[in-house]
Amino acid sequence: MKKQHISDAVIHRMPRYYRYLDDLHNRGVVRISSNSLGERMGITASQIRQDLSCFGEFGQQGYGYNVAELRAEIGHILGMDNDHRLIVIGVGHLGHALLQNFDFEKVGFQLDTAFDVSPDLIGTEIRGVAVRSMEELEEYVEQYRPNVAVLTVPQSVAQSLATRLIDLGVRGFWNFTNVELHTEVPGVFFENVHFVDTLLTLSYRIARAQAMEQE
């Protein structure tokens, strides 16, 4: 991989490339050109080539990309073969839905266990995943060393919980609490998911289209 600064915009496009290539691979497509891939994704072929060049040389002139090989390369770039260990904290409606429906293993994450404070949930299983008491958190993390936590807890406890987990060695957070988490500890990363942001983006696009129709 090239040693250079890679922008967040490029990084955020890489999972999208993987998703499209995975779909092509599952449908038996063997190769594809940057032009064809760009048309499917709604971006330019030059953007695709520029993005991929940040990580190395891919494809052959006159042939395009081998779908299976490029899919595997992007999966490696995204760390899907790093065997991340992941825990879910908060098994309310959203946490339960993620455990029930999201295939963590498909994207390279080993789902260890879940934690909650509700006596009604502790000791149960959701699709084979045990729900443990928050009182077991320190002992569990120290023993099994998960490096990623999914947070679906109330906003009031989000930052203190993140700090608690960082002190235990957790370095990645998929954060659904609608709070912008922060830390001064180096090497800790937050992916903050704000559902309302995407809904308002959709609202803007609809309003903009309507305004253009009226001009």
N, C-alpha and C positions, 0 to 999 in steps of 0.2 A: 504494500500500500504506500502511496506517495506520502511523504512527510510535508504536509502543508496545512494551512488553516482551511477548514471546510465550513462553509456558511451553514447556518441553521436551515435556510431555505432548501439547500441541497439535501441535507440530512433528512428533512421532513418529506422530501419526495422519494427517498429510497424505499420506504415501506410500500409506497404506492406502486413503484416499479415491481417490487416483489409480488404484490397482490395480482397485478395484471399478468405477470409471467407465470405465476402459479396457476392461474385460470387457463392460460394457453397450454401449459404443460399437462394439466388434467384433461384437456380436450384433445391431446395428442398432437399438438402443433410442434414441429421439430425446429423450425427456424423462423425468424422474423427480421425484417429490416427496421432501421430506426424510423424511417418514414411511416411504415405501417403501425409500429408501436405508438408513434406520436399521434397518428390519426385516432387510434383507439382511446388514447389518454387525453386528447385535447391539448397537447403541447407540441412544440416544434421538434423536428428531428435533431436540429443543432443543439437544442437545450438538452436532449437526452445524451447526445455524444459529449457535450461539455460536462454534464453531471458525472457521467461514468468515468471520464478522464481524470477526475479528482482521485480516483481509487486505483487506476491502472489502465491497461490496454485491453479492450474487449471487442470482440467481433472481427470480421474479416471483410475487407472491401470486396464488393461483388457477391458476398454471401450473406452478410448481415450477422445476426446473433444466433448462436445455438441456444434455444430456449432453456433446455435443462441445465446447460452449463452456466448461463448467465443467472438463472434463478438460484443455483447453488452458490455462485460467487457473491451475489447480493445478500443471500442468507448469511453467508460467512461474514460479510462486512457488517451486517446488522447484529452480529453476535448470537445468532440463533443456534450455534453449535457450542455455546459456552456453558450449557447446563446450569442456567440460573435457577436458584432455589427461591421460591416465592411464598409469602404468606398473605392472607387476607384478614384485615382487621375491621370488624363491623359487619354483621350478618343480618342487617335489616333488609328492607325491600331491594335496594340496589345491590348490596353485597350478596344476598341470596341469588339474585338474578345472574350476577356474574359467575358465581359458583355453579349454577345450574346450566348455564348456556354458553359460557365462553370457554373455548378449547385452548387453555394456556399451553399445553404440551405441543400443540401444532406450531406455535411460534417460539419454541425453545425454552419454555419456562416450566420447571417442575413444581407443581403446586403441592406444598407440604401440608398445610393445615390452615385453619381459620380460628379467629378469636372473637369473643363477644363477652358482654357483661350480663346478658339476660339468662337467668336460670332456666328459662324455657328452651333455650337454644343450646346451652352448654351440655355436652355429652351426646348430642345428636350428630347425624351425618347428612351431608348434602352431596349427592352424587359421589359417595364414597369418601368425601373429605370430612374429617372429624372437626367438630367445633369445640374449642377449648376455652377455659376461663382465662380472662386477662391476667389473673394472678399467676398463671403459668408462663407468662410471656418471657420474662428474663431467663428463666431456666431453659425454656425451649430454644430460644435464639442462641444462647451461649452453647448449647449442645449441638444444634443442627446447622447453625450458621447460615440462615437464609440471607441473601443479599438484596432482595427486593421485597417491598411491602406495598400492598394495595390498601389504600385508606378510604373507607366509606363510613366515617364516624362523624358525630356532630362537630360543627365548626368550633365550638367552645373548647374542645379538647385536641383539635387537630395539631396545632403547633407544639404543644407540650408532649403529645404522643410521638410526633416526628423526632423531637429532640431526644426523647427516651430511646427510640429505636436507633438513632444515629450513635448514641453513646454505647449501644450494644453492638455496633458494627454494620448496621444496615446502610447501604449506600445508594439505593435506588427507590424512588417512590412514585407510584402511579396514584395520583391524588385526585379524588372525587369530592373533596370536602368543600369546594368553592372558597377556599382560603389559599392565598399565595404563601406557601411555606418558604422558609429561608433558614440558612445556617451559615456560619463562618468556617465550618469544617471543610477542608478541601476534598475534592473527589466525591462529593455527594450531589446527586442529580434528582431534580423534581420534574415530572411531567404532570402539569396541572390541567385537569379536564374540566372545562366550563361549558356545560350543555347550552346555557343561555347565549354564549358567544356565537355558536353556530346557528342558533335560531334567529338571533338578531342579524347575522350575516344574510340569512335567507330572506328576512324581512326587508333588508336594504335592497337586495337584488330584485325582489318583486316590486317594491316601491319605485325603484329606478326604471324598471321596464315599463311600468304604468305611466310614469312621467314622460318617458320618451314617446310612448304611443300618443300622448295628448299634445305633443309639441307640433 
